[in-house]
Amino acid sequence: MDFQKLLEQAQQMQNSLQQTEQELNEKKYTGKTGGSSGVSITINGTYEVEEVNISEELMDVENREMLQDMILIAMNDAIDQANAEREEKMGSITQGLNIPGM
């Protein structure tokens, strides 16, 4: 077994993981619900909310619970998108290896 080659591969994988993680942290994800008369929430790759948009139609709605539910759905949609992409990209780098801490 060529340990030098193995160490080089591990270093390349670590560099790829770091670069991919940085790219994912900078990416934006927008969750939506209710179409054009609904709610959209944009988060970044570290799950910080960056923008919340509520359509004008909903601002007149007296049903506060409905608006709260729509915000919750849009937020979860954005988080699901971020998680799915993170799993896909990080998994492709490690190629299914189960390495603790990666």
C-alpha positions in Angstrom: 0.0 0.0 0.0 1.4 3.4 -1.0 0.9 5.6 2.0 2.2 8.7 0.3 -0.4 8.3 -2.4 -3.1 7.7 0.2 -2.1 10.9 2.1 -2.2 12.9 -1.2 -5.6 11.6 -1.9 -6.8 12.4 1.6 -5.4 16.0 1.3 -7.1 16.4 -2.1 -10.4 15.2 -0.6 -10.0 17.6 2.4 -9.3 20.5 0.0 -12.4 19.6 -2.1 -14.6 19.4 1.0 -13.4 22.8 2.2 -14.0 24.4 -1.1 -17.4 22.8 -1.6 -18.4 23.8 2.0 -17.5 27.4 1.3 -19.4 27.4 -1.9 -22.5 25.9 -0.2 -22.3 28.4 2.7 -22.4 31.3 0.2 -25.3 29.9 -1.9 -28.9 31.2 -1.5 -32.0 29.1 -1.2 -35.5 30.4 -1.5 -38.5 28.5 -0.1 -42.0 29.5 -1.3 -45.6 28.8 -0.6 -48.8 30.1 -2.0 -47.5 31.1 -5.4 -47.6 34.8 -6.3 -49.9 35.6 -3.5 -47.9 33.8 -0.8 -44.7 33.9 1.2 -41.1 33.4 0.1 -38.1 33.2 2.4 -34.4 33.2 1.3 -31.7 31.7 3.5 -28.0 31.3 2.9 -26.0 28.0 3.1 -25.5 28.4 6.8 -29.3 28.6 7.3 -29.4 32.3 8.2 -32.6 34.0 7.0 -31.6 36.8 4.6 -35.0 37.9 3.2 -38.7 37.4 3.9 -41.3 38.4 1.4 -45.0 38.5 2.1 -47.4 39.3 -0.7 -49.6 42.3 -0.4 -52.7 40.2 -0.5 -51.7 38.4 2.7 -51.0 41.6 4.5 -54.8 42.2 4.5 -55.7 38.7 5.6 -57.1 38.5 9.1 -56.2 34.9 9.4 -52.9 35.2 11.3 -52.6 31.4 11.8 -52.6 30.9 8.0 -49.8 33.5 7.5 -47.8 31.9 10.3 -48.2 28.4 8.6 -47.2 29.8 5.2 -44.0 31.3 6.7 -43.2 28.0 8.4 -43.7 26.0 5.2 -41.5 28.4 3.1 -38.8 28.4 5.7 -38.7 24.6 5.8 -38.7 24.4 2.0 -35.6 26.6 1.9 -33.9 24.5 4.6 -34.8 21.3 2.8 -33.2 22.6 -0.4 -30.0 23.6 1.4 -29.8 20.2 3.1 -30.4 18.3 -0.1 -27.7 20.1 -2.0 -25.2 19.9 0.8 -25.7 16.1 1.1 -25.4 15.6 -2.6 -22.3 17.7 -3.1 -20.4 16.5 0.0 -21.4 12.9 -0.7 -20.1 13.1 -4.3 -16.7 14.2 -2.9 -16.4 11.4 -0.4 -18.0 8.9 -2.8 -20.0 7.3 -0.1 -17.1 6.8 2.3 -18.1 6.8 5.9 -15.3 8.9 7.4 -15.9 10.3 10.9 -15.9 14.1 10.9 -16.6 14.5 7.2 
